[in-house]
Amino acid sequence: MKILGTHLLAIACLGLPVAASACGLDGAAMDSKAFSAAHPGSIDVALGVRELIDQQRLSPLPEASPEAVHHRVEEALGALQAQLKSAGPQSPTAVFLVDQGHWARWQGTGAALDMQLHVEGPQPGDAVILTSESVLAAVLAGRLTFEEARIAGAYALQHGSEPAVEDRLASGVR
């Protein structure tokens, strides 16, 4: 029971929705009687993010209007897309930002890298990345690596059909 309470407290501290919609940025009403993880492993990643924030290795996200958060997420995902374009072919990959309840997906190579900023979730065979907007921002700014985030539990990769996606992601991002 103590572990469940800790998980619920961490989720409340991160501002995570208790029930995910297709896009957490849409501001859809939440069902306060339902509690579920948006994707297997997302609660563990949320706890890892909270721990990095508590250790002051990661900055908490500033409070902002839903429109400002939406813009901030799109900007971070756009920066990730720009860096991934030079990393070579990308396996179809879905990324879930646990702090925003937001899914995005990419596939392709170079200039043809296609990133869909708002999707309902991964497609069969996709690699799945679980992390947070704050981790993504810190990685893009060079303050944290995906490996450091993974060790802390604030980043997880669930392999789809292509196990080399993590190497390609790591080579495309500082």
C-alpha positions as YAML, in Angstrom:
chain: A
units: angstrom
residues:
- id: 1
  name: MET
  ca: [0.00, 0.00, 0.00]
- id: 2
  name: LYS
  ca: [2.91, 2.33, 0.79]
- id: 3
  name: ILE
  ca: [4.31, 1.81, -2.75]
- id: 4
  name: LEU
  ca: [0.95, 2.65, -4.31]
- id: 5
  name: GLY
  ca: [0.78, 5.82, -2.24]
- id: 6
  name: THR
  ca: [4.29, 6.77, -3.34]
- id: 7
  name: HIS
  ca: [3.37, 6.21, -6.99]
- id: 8
  name: LEU
  ca: [0.21, 8.29, -6.66]
- id: 9
  name: LEU
  ca: [2.13, 11.08, -4.90]
- id: 10
  name: ALA
  ca: [4.81, 11.10, -7.62]
- id: 11
  name: ILE
  ca: [2.19, 11.28, -10.32]
- id: 12
  name: ALA
  ca: [0.44, 14.15, -8.56]
- id: 13
  name: CYS
  ca: [3.76, 15.98, -8.17]
- id: 14
  name: LEU
  ca: [4.49, 15.61, -11.86]
- id: 15
  name: GLY
  ca: [1.03, 16.76, -12.81]
- id: 16
  name: LEU
  ca: [0.35, 13.60, -14.78]
- id: 17
  name: PRO
  ca: [-3.17, 12.89, -15.94]
- id: 18
  name: VAL
  ca: [-4.79, 9.95, -14.18]
- id: 19
  name: ALA
  ca: [-6.29, 8.74, -17.44]
- id: 20
  name: ALA
  ca: [-4.59, 9.49, -20.73]
- id: 21
  name: SER
  ca: [-6.33, 10.72, -23.83]
- id: 22
  name: ALA
  ca: [-4.91, 10.57, -27.34]
- id: 23
  name: CYS
  ca: [-2.95, 13.72, -26.59]
- id: 24
  name: GLY
  ca: [-2.45, 15.00, -23.08]
- id: 25
  name: LEU
  ca: [-2.04, 18.50, -24.47]
- id: 26
  name: ASP
  ca: [-5.62, 18.57, -25.71]
- id: 27
  name: GLY
  ca: [-6.88, 19.36, -22.23]
- id: 28
  name: ALA
  ca: [-9.54, 16.65, -22.33]
- id: 29
  name: ALA
  ca: [-11.46, 16.13, -19.13]
- id: 30
  name: MET
  ca: [-10.03, 13.44, -16.90]
- id: 31
  name: ASP
  ca: [-12.03, 10.73, -15.21]
- id: 32
  name: SER
  ca: [-11.12, 11.08, -11.54]
- id: 33
  name: LYS
  ca: [-12.39, 7.54, -10.83]
- id: 34
  name: ALA
  ca: [-10.07, 5.89, -13.35]
- id: 35
  name: PHE
  ca: [-6.39, 5.35, -12.74]
- id: 36
  name: SER
  ca: [-4.16, 3.71, -15.30]
- id: 37
  name: ALA
  ca: [-0.70, 3.98, -16.74]
- id: 38
  name: ALA
  ca: [-0.76, 5.53, -20.18]
- id: 39
  name: HIS
  ca: [1.73, 2.87, -21.33]
- id: 40
  name: PRO
  ca: [3.49, 0.04, -19.49]
- id: 41
  name: GLY
  ca: [6.55, 1.49, -17.78]
- id: 42
  name: SER
  ca: [5.36, 5.12, -17.85]
- id: 43
  name: ILE
  ca: [4.82, 5.31, -14.09]
- id: 44
  name: ASP
  ca: [8.36, 4.05, -13.44]
- id: 45
  name: VAL
  ca: [9.72, 6.70, -15.81]
- id: 46
  name: ALA
  ca: [7.64, 9.39, -14.06]
- id: 47
  name: LEU
  ca: [9.15, 8.31, -10.74]
- id: 48
  name: GLY
  ca: [12.66, 8.48, -12.28]
- id: 49
  name: VAL
  ca: [11.95, 12.01, -13.53]
- id: 50
  name: ARG
  ca: [10.72, 13.04, -10.08]
- id: 51
  name: GLU
  ca: [13.88, 11.64, -8.52]
- id: 52
  name: LEU
  ca: [16.12, 13.62, -10.90]
- id: 53
  name: ILE
  ca: [14.16, 16.76, -10.02]
- id: 54
  name: ASP
  ca: [14.45, 16.03, -6.29]
- id: 55
  name: GLN
  ca: [18.22, 15.55, -6.74]
- id: 56
  name: GLN
  ca: [18.31, 18.88, -8.63]
- id: 57
  name: ARG
  ca: [19.83, 17.14, -11.65]
- id: 58
  name: LEU
  ca: [16.79, 18.13, -13.70]
- id: 59
  name: SER
  ca: [14.78, 21.33, -13.60]
- id: 60
  name: PRO
  ca: [11.04, 21.09, -13.00]
- id: 61
  name: LEU
  ca: [8.88, 22.37, -15.81]
- id: 62
  name: PRO
  ca: [7.64, 25.92, -15.36]
- id: 63
  name: GLU
  ca: [3.90, 26.30, -15.03]
- id: 64
  name: ALA
  ca: [2.34, 27.60, -18.22]
- id: 65
  name: SER
  ca: [-0.95, 27.87, -20.01]
- id: 66
  name: PRO
  ca: [-2.04, 24.84, -22.05]
- id: 67
  name: GLU
  ca: [-1.23, 26.78, -25.23]
- id: 68
  name: ALA
  ca: [2.29, 27.60, -24.02]
- id: 69
  name: VAL
  ca: [2.90, 23.98, -23.00]
- id: 70
  name: HIS
  ca: [1.66, 22.82, -26.39]
- id: 71
  name: HIS
  ca: [4.07, 25.21, -28.12]
- id: 72
  name: ARG
  ca: [6.97, 24.19, -25.85]
- id: 73
  name: VAL
  ca: [6.42, 20.47, -26.57]
- id: 74
  name: GLU
  ca: [6.17, 21.03, -30.31]
- id: 75
  name: GLU
  ca: [9.35, 23.11, -30.21]
- id: 76
  name: ALA
  ca: [11.27, 20.40, -28.32]
- id: 77
  name: LEU
  ca: [10.03, 17.65, -30.64]
- id: 78
  name: GLY
  ca: [10.91, 19.81, -33.65]
- id: 79
  name: ALA
  ca: [14.45, 20.26, -32.31]
- id: 80
  name: LEU
  ca: [14.71, 16.50, -31.81]
- id: 81
  name: GLN
  ca: [13.50, 15.94, -35.38]
- id: 82
  name: ALA
  ca: [16.12, 18.37, -36.75]
- id: 83
  name: GLN
  ca: [18.91, 16.49, -34.94]
- id: 84
  name: LEU
  ca: [17.60, 13.07, -35.95]
- id: 85
  name: LYS
  ca: [17.63, 14.00, -39.65]
- id: 86
  name: SER
  ca: [21.42, 13.62, -39.62]
- id: 87
  name: ALA
  ca: [21.40, 10.30, -37.73]
- id: 88
  name: GLY
  ca: [20.58, 8.04, -40.67]
- id: 89
  name: PRO
  ca: [17.55, 5.80, -41.16]
- id: 90
  name: GLN
  ca: [15.16, 5.77, -38.27]
- id: 91
  name: SER
  ca: [13.07, 2.81, -37.27]
- id: 92
  name: PRO
  ca: [9.45, 3.68, -36.68]
- id: 93
  name: THR
  ca: [9.52, 5.04, -33.14]
- id: 94
  name: ALA
  ca: [6.84, 6.40, -30.84]
- id: 95
  name: VAL
  ca: [7.80, 8.69, -27.97]
- id: 96
  name: PHE
  ca: [5.62, 9.28, -24.93]
- id: 97
  name: LEU
  ca: [6.25, 12.34, -22.77]
- id: 98
  name: VAL
  ca: [5.02, 11.15, -19.38]
- id: 99
  name: ASP
  ca: [4.76, 14.62, -17.88]
- id: 100
  name: GLN
  ca: [2.43, 15.85, -20.63]
- id: 101
  name: GLY
  ca: [0.63, 12.64, -21.58]
- id: 102
  name: HIS
  ca: [1.72, 13.30, -25.16]
- id: 103
  name: TRP
  ca: [2.56, 10.82, -27.94]
- id: 104
  name: ALA
  ca: [4.59, 11.61, -31.07]
- id: 105
  name: ARG
  ca: [5.98, 9.25, -33.72]
- id: 106
  name: TRP
  ca: [8.70, 9.31, -36.37]
- id: 107
  name: GLN
  ca: [10.04, 7.18, -39.19]
- id: 108
  name: GLY
  ca: [12.12, 7.65, -42.32]
- id: 109
  name: THR
  ca: [15.56, 9.01, -43.06]
- id: 110
  name: GLY
  ca: [17.34, 12.32, -43.63]
- id: 111
  name: ALA
  ca: [15.19, 15.01, -45.17]
- id: 112
  name: ALA
  ca: [12.41, 12.43, -45.48]
- id: 113
  name: LEU
  ca: [12.25, 11.89, -41.72]
- id: 114
  name: ASP
  ca: [8.58, 12.22, -40.89]
- id: 115
  name: MET
  ca: [7.61, 13.19, -37.37]
- id: 116
  name: GLN
  ca: [3.97, 13.19, -36.44]
- id: 117
  name: LEU
  ca: [3.62, 15.44, -33.42]
- id: 118
  name: HIS
  ca: [0.21, 14.20, -32.25]
- id: 119
  name: VAL
  ca: [-0.63, 10.50, -32.41]
- id: 120
  name: GLU
  ca: [-2.75, 8.19, -30.27]
- id: 121
  name: GLY
  ca: [0.15, 5.91, -29.44]
- id: 122
  name: PRO
  ca: [2.61, 3.48, -30.98]
- id: 123
  name: GLN
  ca: [1.90, 1.34, -34.00]
- id: 124
  name: PRO
  ca: [2.62, -2.41, -33.94]
- id: 125
  name: GLY
  ca: [6.36, -2.97, -34.33]
- id: 126
  name: ASP
  ca: [7.33, 0.55, -33.23]
- id: 127
  name: ALA
  ca: [10.13, 1.09, -30.79]
- id: 128
  name: VAL
  ca: [8.69, 3.04, -27.86]
- id: 129
  name: ILE
  ca: [10.55, 5.72, -25.94]
- id: 130
  name: LEU
  ca: [9.21, 6.77, -22.56]
- id: 131
  name: THR
  ca: [10.64, 9.98, -21.13]
- id: 132
  name: SER
  ca: [9.52, 13.48, -20.21]
- id: 133
  name: GLU
  ca: [9.54, 16.93, -21.69]
- id: 134
  name: SER
  ca: [12.00, 18.04, -19.01]
- id: 135
  name: VAL
  ca: [14.41, 15.19, -19.85]
- id: 136
  name: LEU
  ca: [14.12, 15.91, -23.57]
- id: 137
  name: ALA
  ca: [14.82, 19.61, -22.98]
- id: 138
  name: ALA
  ca: [17.86, 18.80, -20.81]
- id: 139
  name: VAL
  ca: [19.24, 16.35, -23.41]
- id: 140
  name: LEU
  ca: [18.75, 18.81, -26.26]
- id: 141
  name: ALA
  ca: [20.49, 21.52, -24.21]
- id: 142
  name: GLY
  ca: [23.42, 19.20, -23.43]
- id: 143
  name: ARG
  ca: [22.79, 19.15, -19.65]
- id: 144
  name: LEU
  ca: [21.90, 15.43, -19.57]
- id: 145
  name: THR
  ca: [22.41, 12.42, -21.80]
- id: 146
  name: PHE
  ca: [19.83, 9.76, -22.60]
- id: 147
  name: GLU
  ca: [22.18, 7.26, -20.91]
- id: 148
  name: GLU
  ca: [22.18, 9.29, -17.68]
- id: 149
  name: ALA
  ca: [18.40, 9.56, -17.86]
- id: 150
  name: ARG
  ca: [18.12, 5.80, -18.50]
- id: 151
  name: ILE
  ca: [20.30, 4.98, -15.50]
- id: 152
  name: ALA
  ca: [18.12, 7.26, -13.34]
- id: 153
  name: GLY
  ca: [14.96, 5.59, -14.65]
- id: 154
  name: ALA
  ca: [13.76, 8.77, -16.41]
- id: 155
  name: TYR
  ca: [14.11, 7.30, -19.92]
- id: 156
  name: ALA
  ca: [13.16, 3.87, -21.20]
- id: 157
  name: LEU
  ca: [13.31, 2.30, -24.63]
- id: 158
  name: GLN
  ca: [11.04, -0.60, -25.42]
- id: 159
  name: HIS
  ca: [12.25, -2.22, -28.62]
- id: 160
  name: GLY
  ca: [9.95, -2.78, -31.52]
- id: 161
  name: SER
  ca: [11.22, -4.48, -34.63]
- id: 162
  name: GLU
  ca: [14.59, -2.64, -34.72]
- id: 163
  name: PRO
  ca: [16.83, -2.89, -31.64]
- id: 164
  name: ALA
  ca: [19.38, -0.41, -33.07]
- id: 165
  name: VAL
  ca: [17.03, 2.57, -32.63]
- id: 166
  name: GLU
  ca: [18.70, 3.62, -29.38]
- id: 167
  name: ASP
  ca: [22.12, 3.80, -31.06]
- id: 168
  name: ARG
  ca: [20.69, 5.91, -33.87]
- id: 169
  name: LEU
  ca: [18.87, 8.17, -31.43]
- id: 170
  name: ALA
  ca: [21.99, 8.60, -29.31]
- id: 171
  name: SER
  ca: [24.10, 9.41, -32.39]
- id: 172
  name: GLY
  ca: [21.61, 12.02, -33.58]
- id: 173
  name: VAL
  ca: [21.29, 13.91, -30.32]
- id: 174
  name: ARG
  ca: [24.12, 15.61, -28.47]
...
